[in-house]
Amino acid sequence: MILVTGTVLSKPDALDELLRLSLEHVHRSRAEPGCISHDVHLDAENRLRLVFVERWSDLPALLAHFAVPASRGFIKAAAGLCAEAPQMQMYEATEIQR
């Protein structure tokens, strides 16, 4: 499984639009092949920071997600609303069964 985490810091006057675009992106991404989960959250300590958490079945599914024109469009639109460069981390993970 591939785990992706990321954050974006909104410009103060752009939060509503960035959140709208982010939710649209998340809802669309959930329907893509290989998407296990795709979520966006508001940071409790900084209300201008959005936190993304994604789980993908494998790297090819994630790379296919990056290649979707709507995903590239989201990145481009979001970049203009951010106060700083977005941060993203990708991990290869194994779920621990209890």
N, CA, C and O atoms as a Tinker XYZ file with bonds, in Angstrom:
   392  protein
     1  N      0.856000   -1.166000    0.000000    73     2
     2  CA     0.000000    0.000000    0.000000    64     1     3
     3  C      0.908000    1.237000    0.000000    63     2     4     5
     4  O      1.985000    1.239000    0.596000    81     3
     5  N      0.447000    2.270000   -0.676000    73     3     6
     6  CA     1.157000    3.543000   -0.699000    64     5     7
     7  C      0.359000    4.548000    0.141000    63     6     8     9
     8  O     -0.845000    4.712000   -0.050000    81     7
     9  N      1.036000    5.202000    1.054000    73     7    10
    10  CA     0.442000    6.222000    1.908000    64     9    11
    11  C      0.997000    7.570000    1.473000    63    10    12    13
    12  O      2.210000    7.741000    1.353000    81    11
    13  N      0.117000    8.514000    1.241000    73    11    14
    14  CA     0.513000    9.866000    0.842000    64    13    15
    15  C     -0.035000   10.835000    1.873000    63    14    16    17
    16  O     -1.216000   10.783000    2.214000    81    15
    17  N      0.820000   11.721000    2.369000    73    15    18
    18  CA     0.373000   12.805000    3.233000    64    17    19
    19  C      0.826000   14.111000    2.601000    63    18    20    21
    20  O      1.849000   14.160000    1.918000    81    19
    21  N      0.074000   15.142000    2.829000    73    19    22
    22  CA     0.444000   16.432000    2.280000    64    21    23
    23  C     -0.252000   17.557000    2.996000    63    22    24    25
    24  O     -1.276000   17.361000    3.650000    81    23
    25  N      0.315000   18.745000    2.868000    73    23    26
    26  CA    -0.294000   19.933000    3.454000    64    25    27
    27  C     -0.214000   21.091000    2.472000    63    26    28    29
    28  O      0.717000   21.191000    1.672000    81    27
    29  N     -1.203000   21.952000    2.553000    73    27    30
    30  CA    -1.191000   23.215000    1.824000    64    29    31
    31  C     -1.611000   24.302000    2.802000    63    30    32    33
    32  O     -2.497000   24.098000    3.632000    81    31
    33  N     -0.971000   25.449000    2.696000    73    31    34
    34  CA    -1.305000   26.596000    3.540000    64    33    35
    35  C     -1.994000   27.628000    2.652000    63    34    36    37
    36  O     -1.401000   28.150000    1.708000    81    35
    37  N     -3.238000   27.909000    2.965000    73    35    38
    38  CA    -4.045000   28.826000    2.166000    64    37    39
    39  C     -3.685000   30.279000    2.442000    63    38    40    41
    40  O     -3.316000   30.646000    3.558000    81    39
    41  N     -3.800000   31.088000    1.410000    73    39    42
    42  CA    -3.796000   32.531000    1.627000    64    41    43
    43  C     -5.058000   32.841000    2.429000    63    42    44    45
    44  O     -6.080000   32.189000    2.217000    81    43
    45  N     -5.023000   33.816000    3.344000    73    43    46
    46  CA    -6.181000   34.070000    4.205000    64    45    47
    47  C     -7.494000   34.300000    3.456000    63    46    48    49
    48  O     -8.549000   33.868000    3.923000    81    47
    49  N     -7.449000   34.959000    2.325000    73    47    50
    50  CA    -8.683000   35.263000    1.605000    64    49    51
    51  C     -9.090000   34.171000    0.615000    63    50    52    53
    52  O    -10.065000   34.338000   -0.117000    81    51
    53  N     -8.354000   33.057000    0.582000    73    51    54
    54  CA    -8.608000   32.011000   -0.409000    64    53    55
    55  C     -9.061000   30.692000    0.199000    63    54    56    57
    56  O     -9.265000   29.726000   -0.535000    81    55
    57  N     -9.225000   30.620000    1.516000    73    55    58
    58  CA    -9.518000   29.346000    2.168000    64    57    59
    59  C    -10.794000   28.693000    1.645000    63    58    60    61
    60  O    -10.795000   27.494000    1.364000    81    59
    61  N    -11.864000   29.443000    1.509000    73    59    62
    62  CA   -13.124000   28.845000    1.059000    64    61    63
    63  C    -12.973000   28.216000   -0.321000    63    62    64    65
    64  O    -13.455000   27.107000   -0.551000    81    63
    65  N    -12.316000   28.907000   -1.231000    73    63    66
    66  CA   -12.126000   28.375000   -2.579000    64    65    67
    67  C    -11.179000   27.174000   -2.571000    63    66    68    69
    68  O    -11.424000   26.192000   -3.271000    81    67
    69  N    -10.106000   27.241000   -1.789000    73    67    70
    70  CA    -9.172000   26.123000   -1.710000    64    69    71
    71  C     -9.853000   24.897000   -1.111000    63    70    72    73
    72  O     -9.636000   23.778000   -1.575000    81    71
    73  N    -10.663000   25.099000   -0.097000    73    71    74
    74  CA   -11.391000   23.978000    0.505000    64    73    75
    75  C    -12.391000   23.391000   -0.487000    63    74    76    77
    76  O    -12.533000   22.171000   -0.565000    81    75
    77  N    -13.083000   24.233000   -1.242000    73    75    78
    78  CA   -14.030000   23.745000   -2.244000    64    77    79
    79  C    -13.320000   22.897000   -3.298000    63    78    80    81
    80  O    -13.772000   21.801000   -3.630000    81    79
    81  N    -12.208000   23.412000   -3.822000    73    79    82
    82  CA   -11.436000   22.666000   -4.817000    64    81    83
    83  C    -10.889000   21.359000   -4.239000    63    82    84    85
    84  O    -10.881000   20.330000   -4.914000    81    83
    85  N    -10.437000   21.409000   -2.997000    73    83    86
    86  CA    -9.871000   20.216000   -2.354000    64    85    87
    87  C    -10.922000   19.134000   -2.172000    63    86    88    89
    88  O    -10.659000   17.959000   -2.432000    81    87
    89  N    -12.102000   19.519000   -1.729000    73    87    90
    90  CA   -13.170000   18.533000   -1.551000    64    89    91
    91  C    -13.607000   17.940000   -2.888000    63    90    92    93
    92  O    -13.889000   16.746000   -2.981000    81    91
    93  N    -13.661000   18.765000   -3.905000    73    91    94
    94  CA   -13.992000   18.265000   -5.248000    64    93    95
    95  C    -12.938000   17.245000   -5.702000    63    94    96    97
    96  O    -13.275000   16.192000   -6.242000    81    95
    97  N    -11.681000   17.568000   -5.479000    73    95    98
    98  CA   -10.585000   16.675000   -5.851000    64    97    99
    99  C    -10.658000   15.358000   -5.064000    63    98   100   101
   100  O    -10.508000   14.282000   -5.643000    81    99
   101  N    -10.885000   15.443000   -3.771000    73    99   102
   102  CA   -10.962000   14.260000   -2.916000    64   101   103
   103  C    -12.116000   13.355000   -3.363000    63   102   104   105
   104  O    -11.935000   12.146000   -3.512000    81   103
   105  N    -13.277000   13.928000   -3.572000    73   103   106
   106  CA   -14.442000   13.120000   -3.960000    64   105   107
   107  C    -14.215000   12.441000   -5.305000    63   106   108   109
   108  O    -14.580000   11.278000   -5.476000    81   107
   109  N    -13.621000   13.147000   -6.258000    73   107   110
   110  CA   -13.330000   12.546000   -7.564000    64   109   111
   111  C    -12.283000   11.449000   -7.435000    63   110   112   113
   112  O    -12.413000   10.387000   -8.044000    81   111
   113  N    -11.253000   11.702000   -6.649000    73   111   114
   114  CA   -10.146000   10.742000   -6.507000    64   113   115
   115  C    -10.603000    9.435000   -5.880000    63   114   116   117
   116  O    -10.079000    8.375000   -6.222000    81   115
   117  N    -11.548000    9.485000   -4.987000    73   115   118
   118  CA   -12.033000    8.273000   -4.320000    64   117   119
   119  C    -12.595000    7.254000   -5.305000    63   118   120   121
   120  O    -12.610000    6.058000   -5.011000    81   119
   121  N    -13.053000    7.705000   -6.460000    73   119   122
   122  CA   -13.641000    6.808000   -7.461000    64   121   123
   123  C    -12.583000    6.201000   -8.390000    63   122   124   125
   124  O    -12.917000    5.357000   -9.221000    81   123
   125  N    -11.330000    6.607000   -8.270000    73   123   126
   126  CA   -10.280000    6.104000   -9.151000    64   125   127
   127  C     -9.863000    4.688000   -8.750000    63   126   128   129
   128  O     -9.877000    4.338000   -7.570000    81   127
   129  N     -9.492000    3.876000   -9.750000    73   127   130
   130  CA    -9.010000    2.521000   -9.447000    64   129   131
   131  C     -7.797000    2.571000   -8.526000    63   130   132   133
   132  O     -6.876000    3.358000   -8.744000    81   131
   133  N     -7.802000    1.734000   -7.501000    73   131   134
   134  CA    -6.676000    1.650000   -6.577000    64   133   135
   135  C     -6.732000    2.600000   -5.407000    63   134   136   137
   136  O     -5.888000    2.523000   -4.514000    81   135
   137  N     -7.716000    3.508000   -5.384000    73   135   138
   138  CA    -7.833000    4.426000   -4.251000    64   137   139
   139  C     -8.525000    3.708000   -3.093000    63   138   140   141
   140  O     -9.677000    3.291000   -3.217000    81   139
   141  N     -7.835000    3.568000   -1.989000    73   139   142
   142  CA    -8.405000    2.956000   -0.788000    64   141   143
   143  C     -9.107000    4.032000    0.046000    63   142   144   145
   144  O    -10.210000    3.819000    0.548000    81   143
   145  N     -8.460000    5.177000    0.184000    73   143   146
   146  CA    -9.070000    6.317000    0.871000    64   145   147
   147  C     -8.348000    7.590000    0.441000    63   146   148   149
   148  O     -7.178000    7.576000    0.059000    81   147
   149  N     -9.094000    8.686000    0.518000    73   147   150
   150  CA    -8.533000    9.986000    0.111000    64   149   151
   151  C     -9.312000   11.032000    0.902000    63   150   152   153
   152  O    -10.511000   11.211000    0.686000    81   151
   153  N     -8.635000   11.721000    1.814000    73   151   154
   154  CA    -9.310000   12.638000    2.730000    64   153   155
   155  C     -8.556000   13.963000    2.831000    63   154   156   157
   156  O     -7.350000   14.032000    2.593000    81   155
   157  N     -9.294000   15.008000    3.187000    73   155   158
   158  CA    -8.696000   16.304000    3.481000    64   157   159
   159  C     -9.265000   16.774000    4.813000    63   158   160   161
   160  O    -10.450000   16.590000    5.094000    81   159
   161  N     -8.413000   17.380000    5.626000    73   159   162
   162  CA    -8.785000   17.828000    6.974000    64   161   163
   163  C     -8.285000   19.248000    7.199000    63   162   164   165
   164  O     -7.295000   19.668000    6.600000    81   163
   165  N     -8.972000   19.985000    8.066000    73   163   166
   166  CA    -8.493000   21.290000    8.516000    64   165   167
   167  C     -7.606000   21.079000    9.738000    63   166   168   169
   168  O     -7.989000   20.367000   10.666000    81   167
   169  N     -6.439000   21.685000    9.745000    73   167   170
   170  CA    -5.507000   21.609000   10.863000    64   169   171
   171  C     -6.124000   22.338000   12.066000    63   170   172   173
   172  O     -6.517000   23.498000   11.946000    81   171
   173  N     -6.210000   21.674000   13.207000    73   171   174
   174  CA    -6.815000   22.261000   14.408000    64   173   175
   175  C     -5.982000   23.407000   14.984000    63   174   176   177
   176  O     -6.510000   24.254000   15.705000    81   175
   177  N     -4.693000   23.438000   14.673000    73   175   178
   178  CA    -3.834000   24.493000   15.201000    64   177   179
   179  C     -3.653000   25.661000   14.240000    63   178   180   181
   180  O     -3.290000   26.761000   14.655000    81   179
   181  N     -3.902000   25.424000   12.967000    73   179   182
   182  CA    -3.777000   26.489000   11.975000    64   181   183
   183  C     -4.905000   26.306000   10.960000    63   182   184   185
   184  O     -4.795000   25.479000   10.055000    81   183
   185  N     -5.969000   27.062000   11.101000    73   183   186
   186  CA    -7.168000   26.901000   10.276000    64   185   187
   187  C     -6.932000   27.212000    8.796000    63   186   188   189
   188  O     -7.819000   26.975000    7.975000    81   187
   189  N     -5.774000   27.729000    8.443000    73   187   190
   190  CA    -5.464000   27.975000    7.036000    64   189   191
   191  C     -4.721000   26.794000    6.397000    63   190   192   193
   192  O     -4.459000   26.805000    5.194000    81   191
   193  N     -4.384000   25.786000    7.194000    73   191   194
   194  CA    -3.639000   24.628000    6.687000    64   193   195
   195  C     -4.598000   23.460000    6.459000    63   194   196   197
   196  O     -5.348000   23.063000    7.351000    81   195
   197  N     -4.551000   22.922000    5.237000    73   195   198
   198  CA    -5.302000   21.709000    4.902000    64   197   199
   199  C     -4.327000   20.540000    4.899000    63   198   200   201
   200  O     -3.198000   20.658000    4.424000    81   199
   201  N     -4.778000   19.409000    5.436000    73   199   202
   202  CA    -3.956000   18.207000    5.526000    64   201   203
   203  C     -4.629000   17.102000    4.723000    63   202   204   205
   204  O     -5.801000   16.792000    4.937000    81   203
   205  N     -3.886000   16.516000    3.805000    73   203   206
   206  CA    -4.389000   15.429000    2.971000    64   205   207
   207  C     -3.787000   14.111000    3.442000    63   206   208   209
   208  O     -2.599000   14.039000    3.757000    81   207
   209  N     -4.613000   13.072000    3.485000    73   207   210
   210  CA    -4.164000   11.714000    3.799000    64   209   211
   211  C     -4.795000   10.794000    2.764000    63   210   212   213
   212  O     -6.017000   10.744000    2.617000    81   211
   213  N     -3.942000   10.070000    2.052000    73   211   214
   214  CA    -4.410000    9.179000    0.984000    64   213   215
   215  C     -3.795000    7.799000    1.165000    63   214   216   217
   216  O     -2.658000    7.662000    1.617000    81   215
   217  N     -4.573000    6.774000    0.800000    73   215   218
   218  CA    -4.055000    5.402000    0.748000    64   217   219
   219  C     -4.377000    4.841000   -0.626000    63   218   220   221
   220  O     -5.520000    4.892000   -1.080000    81   219
   221  N     -3.356000    4.304000   -1.282000    73   219   222
   222  CA    -3.481000    3.731000   -2.621000    64   221   223
   223  C     -3.017000    2.282000   -2.579000    63   222   224   225
   224  O     -2.127000    1.925000   -1.808000    81   223
   225  N     -3.628000    1.456000   -3.412000    73   223   226
   226  CA    -3.309000    0.025000   -3.413000    64   225   227
   227  C     -1.849000   -0.240000   -3.777000    63   226   228   229
   228  O     -1.219000   -1.134000   -3.212000    81   227
   229  N     -1.312000    0.538000   -4.722000    73   227   230
   230  CA     0.066000    0.334000   -5.168000    64   229   231
   231  C      0.558000    1.573000   -5.903000    63   230   232   233
   232  O     -0.211000    2.495000   -6.171000    81   231
   233  N      1.847000    1.583000   -6.226000    73   231   234
   234  CA     2.446000    2.739000   -6.886000    64   233   235
   235  C      1.860000    2.988000   -8.275000    63   234   236   237
   236  O      1.625000    4.148000   -8.614000    81   235
   237  N      1.609000    1.967000   -9.098000    73   235   238
   238  CA     0.991000    2.243000  -10.402000    64   237   239
   239  C     -0.360000    2.971000  -10.285000    63   238   240   241
   240  O     -0.663000    3.836000  -11.106000    81   239
   241  N     -1.159000    2.633000   -9.289000    73   239   242
   242  CA    -2.443000    3.337000   -9.091000    64   241   243
   243  C     -2.202000    4.805000   -8.740000    63   242   244   245
   244  O     -2.900000    5.687000   -9.239000    81   243
   245  N     -1.224000    5.064000   -7.891000    73   243   246
   246  CA    -0.920000    6.446000   -7.520000    64   245   247
   247  C     -0.394000    7.225000   -8.720000    63   246   248   249
   248  O     -0.785000    8.372000   -8.940000    81   247
   249  N      0.485000    6.610000   -9.488000    73   247   250
   250  CA     1.019000    7.292000  -10.666000    64   249   251
   251  C     -0.075000    7.562000  -11.690000    63   250   252   253
   252  O     -0.060000    8.601000  -12.351000    81   251
   253  N     -1.026000    6.636000  -11.830000    73   251   254
   254  CA    -2.164000    6.868000  -12.724000    64   253   255
   255  C     -2.987000    8.049000  -12.220000    63   254   256   257
   256  O     -3.467000    8.853000  -13.020000    81   255
   257  N     -3.155000    8.164000  -10.905000    73   255   258
   258  CA    -3.876000    9.293000  -10.293000    64   257   259
   259  C     -3.184000   10.609000  -10.636000    63   258   260   261
   260  O     -3.847000   11.584000  -10.991000    81   259
   261  N     -1.860000   10.644000  -10.534000    73   259   262
   262  CA    -1.115000   11.860000  -10.862000    64   261   263
   263  C     -1.272000   12.242000  -12.330000    63   262   264   265
   264  O     -1.177000   13.419000  -12.679000    81   263
   265  N     -1.513000   11.254000  -13.191000    73   263   266
   266  CA    -1.618000   11.500000  -14.632000    64   265   267
   267  C     -3.008000   11.952000  -15.066000    63   266   268   269
   268  O     -3.175000   12.401000  -16.200000    81   267
   269  N     -4.000000   11.844000  -14.202000    73   267   270
   270  CA    -5.362000   12.264000  -14.542000    64   269   271
   271  C     -5.361000   13.783000  -14.752000    63   270   272   273
   272  O     -4.886000   14.519000  -13.887000    81   271
   273  N     -5.883000   14.261000  -15.884000    73   271   274
   274  CA    -5.885000   15.707000  -16.134000    64   273   275
   275  C     -6.529000   16.525000  -15.007000    63   274   276   277
   276  O     -6.062000   17.623000  -14.701000    81   275
   277  N     -7.587000   16.008000  -14.392000    73   275   278
   278  CA    -8.236000   16.744000  -13.300000    64   277   279
   279  C     -7.317000   16.862000  -12.080000    63   278   280   281
   280  O     -7.378000   17.857000  -11.358000    81   279
   281  N     -6.473000   15.863000  -11.846000    73   279   282
   282  CA    -5.516000   15.941000  -10.728000    64   281   283
   283  C     -4.492000   17.035000  -10.998000    63   282   284   285
   284  O     -4.171000   17.826000  -10.111000    81   283
   285  N     -3.985000   17.078000  -12.218000    73   283   286
   286  CA    -3.023000   18.131000  -12.578000    64   285   287
   287  C     -3.694000   19.508000  -12.513000    63   286   288   289
   288  O     -3.080000   20.487000  -12.087000    81   287
   289  N     -4.951000   19.569000  -12.936000    73   287   290
   290  CA    -5.689000   20.831000  -12.868000    64   289   291
   291  C     -5.885000   21.303000  -11.440000    63   290   292   293
   292  O     -5.802000   22.498000  -11.156000    81   291
   293  N     -6.149000   20.350000  -10.529000    73   291   294
   294  CA    -6.307000   20.700000   -9.122000    64   293   295
   295  C     -5.012000   21.298000   -8.574000    63   294   296   297
   296  O     -5.034000   22.326000   -7.896000    81   295
   297  N     -3.885000   20.651000   -8.871000    73   295   298
   298  CA    -2.588000   21.140000   -8.376000    64   297   299
   299  C     -2.332000   22.559000   -8.872000    63   298   300   301
   300  O     -1.895000   23.420000   -8.109000    81   299
   301  N     -2.604000   22.796000  -10.136000    73   299   302
   302  CA    -2.360000   24.116000  -10.722000    64   301   303
   303  C     -3.273000   25.176000  -10.088000    63   302   304   305
   304  O     -2.816000   26.265000   -9.741000    81   303
   305  N     -4.556000   24.853000   -9.939000    73   303   306
   306  CA    -5.505000   25.811000   -9.354000    64   305   307
   307  C     -5.181000   26.075000   -7.885000    63   306   308   309
   308  O     -5.235000   27.217000   -7.429000    81   307
   309  N     -4.846000   25.017000   -7.147000    73   307   310
   310  CA    -4.551000   25.159000   -5.718000    64   309   311
   311  C     -3.291000   25.989000   -5.491000    63   310   312   313
   312  O     -3.223000   26.772000   -4.544000    81   311
   313  N     -2.306000   25.820000   -6.351000    73   311   314
   314  CA    -1.037000   26.540000   -6.178000    64   313   315
   315  C     -1.246000   28.046000   -6.127000    63   314   316   317
   316  O     -0.554000   28.743000   -5.385000    81   315
   317  N     -2.186000   28.552000   -6.902000    73   315   318
   318  CA    -2.442000   29.985000   -6.907000    64   317   319
   319  C     -3.151000   30.487000   -5.661000    63   318   320   321
   320  O     -3.228000   31.694000   -5.431000    81   319
   321  N     -3.664000   29.577000   -4.866000    73   319   322
   322  CA    -4.390000   29.943000   -3.645000    64   321   323
   323  C     -3.556000   29.740000   -2.384000    63   322   324   325
   324  O     -3.999000   30.066000   -1.282000    81   323
   325  N     -2.351000   29.203000   -2.545000    73   323   326
   326  CA    -1.513000   28.856000   -1.396000    64   325   327
   327  C     -0.545000   29.978000   -1.032000    63   326   328   329
   328  O     -0.058000   30.709000   -1.895000    81   327
   329  N     -0.279000   30.092000    0.265000    73   327   330
   330  CA     0.660000   31.088000    0.776000    64   329   331
   331  C      2.100000   30.609000    0.685000    63   330   332   333
   332  O      3.027000   31.415000    0.765000    81   331
   333  N      2.300000   29.300000    0.519000    73   331   334
   334  CA     3.639000   28.724000    0.395000    64   333   335
   335  C      3.531000   27.447000   -0.433000    63   334   336   337
   336  O      2.430000   26.972000   -0.712000    81   335
   337  N      4.662000   26.901000   -0.819000    73   335   338
   338  CA     4.662000   25.689000   -1.636000    64   337   339
   339  C      4.023000   24.524000   -0.875000    63   338   340   341
   340  O      4.313000   24.323000    0.304000    81   339
   341  N      3.160000   23.760000   -1.539000    73   339   342
   342  CA     2.573000   22.573000   -0.893000    64   341   343
   343  C      3.669000   21.573000   -0.519000    63   342   344   345
   344  O      4.729000   21.529000   -1.144000    81   343
   345  N      3.392000   20.779000    0.506000    73   343   346
   346  CA     4.304000   19.730000    0.958000    64   345   347
   347  C      3.633000   18.381000    0.728000    63   346   348   349
   348  O      2.433000   18.240000    0.966000    81   347
   349  N      4.395000   17.384000    0.265000    73   347   350
   350  CA     3.843000   16.056000    0.058000    64   349   351
   351  C      4.905000   15.015000    0.395000    63   350   352   353
   352  O      6.079000   15.167000    0.056000    81   351
   353  N      4.468000   13.956000    1.067000    73   351   354
   354  CA     5.331000   12.824000    1.394000    64   353   355
   355  C      4.636000   11.551000    0.921000    63   354   356   357
   356  O      3.413000   11.439000    1.011000    81   355
   357  N      5.412000   10.591000    0.416000    73   355   358
   358  CA     4.870000    9.306000   -0.020000    64   357   359
   359  C      5.633000    8.198000    0.696000    63   358   360   361
   360  O      6.856000    8.255000    0.831000    81   359
   361  N      4.894000    7.189000    1.152000    73   359   362
   362  CA     5.478000    6.086000    1.897000    64   361   363
   363  C      4.944000    4.762000    1.369000    63   362   364   365
   364  O      3.784000    4.669000    0.967000    81   363
   365  N      5.776000    3.760000    1.371000    73   363   366
   366  CA     5.329000    2.407000    1.131000    64   365   367
   367  C      5.024000    1.820000    2.501000    63   366   368   369
   368  O      5.877000    1.845000    3.388000    81   367
   369  N      3.826000    1.297000    2.682000    73   367   370
   370  CA     3.393000    0.867000    4.013000    64   369   371
   371  C      2.736000   -0.509000    3.970000    63   370   372   373
   372  O      2.171000   -0.922000    2.957000    81   371
   373  N      2.826000   -1.188000    5.076000    73   371   374
   374  CA     2.142000   -2.463000    5.282000    64   373   375
   375  C      1.245000   -2.287000    6.491000    63   374   376   377
   376  O      1.709000   -1.891000    7.560000    81   375
   377  N     -0.026000   -2.577000    6.329000    73   375   378
   378  CA    -0.952000   -2.450000    7.450000    64   377   379
   379  C     -0.696000   -3.573000    8.451000    63   378   380   381
   380  O     -0.535000   -4.732000    8.067000    81   379
   381  N     -0.660000   -3.231000    9.703000    73   379   382
   382  CA    -0.445000   -4.205000   10.778000    64   381   383
   383  C     -1.816000   -4.714000   11.220000    63   382   384   385
   384  O     -2.664000   -3.937000   11.658000    81   383
   385  N     -2.020000   -6.005000   11.101000    73   383   386
   386  CA    -3.288000   -6.616000   11.513000    64   385   387
   387  C     -3.191000   -7.002000   12.983000    63   386   388   389
   388  O     -2.176000   -7.539000   13.428000    81   387
   389  N     -4.244000   -6.727000   13.724000    73   387   390
   390  CA    -4.267000   -7.088000   15.146000    64   389   391
   391  C     -5.171000   -8.260000   15.357000    63   390   392
   392  O     -5.330000   -8.721000   16.487000    81   391
